[in-house]
Amino acid sequence: MSDDTRVLYNANCPVCSFEIDHYAAYSDRTGLPIRFEDLNAAEMDDWGLSRDAAARRLYVLKDGQMYSGIPAFIVLWRDMPRYRWLARLVSVPGVHWLAAKVYDHVLAPLIYRWHLRRLRATSTVS
């Protein structure tokens, strides 16, 4: 099963889980060898990341190589026939550059801040 694609994501994040749960359902329906791992329950030693680092962006492990951010999405989309067109589109140099800038400097930091806010809120309720 070394050819499997492994996806590490934050299932406690509503934005992350909405998107990744969609991919997981599609993958399951079509029998794709993609494993989706919740960073809150995953064995983090397998990933070489802390849970905090993993919560900052999407990570994909394929063929022994780890990808993060937009490159991780591209690897994931390439493995799903329905989304290969999106992988090709986002791989176009100008589109890739823009997508990476938006993800790295706007979306990922914003989603991470929401994650931290949810953690603080649940720790004060407990």
Stockholm file with secondary structure:
# STOCKHOLM 1.0

chainA/1-126         MSDDTRVLYNANCPVCSFEIDHYAAYSDRTGLPIRFEDLNAAEMDDWGLSRDAAARRLYVLKDGQMYSGIPAFIVLWRDMPRYRWLARLVSVPGVHWLAAKVYDHVLAPLIYRWHLRRLRATSTVS
#=GR chainA/1-126 SS CTTCEEEEECTTSHHHHHHHHHHHHHHHHHTCCEEEEETTTSCGGGTTCCHHHHHTSCEEEETTEEEESHHHHHHHHHTSGGGHHHHHHHHSHHHHHHHHHHIIIIIHHHHHHHHHHHHHHHHHHC
#=GC SS_cons         CTTCEEEEECTTSHHHHHHHHHHHHHHHHHTCCEEEEETTTSCGGGTTCCHHHHHTSCEEEETTEEEESHHHHHHHHHTSGGGHHHHHHHHSHHHHHHHHHHIIIIIHHHHHHHHHHHHHHHHHHC
//
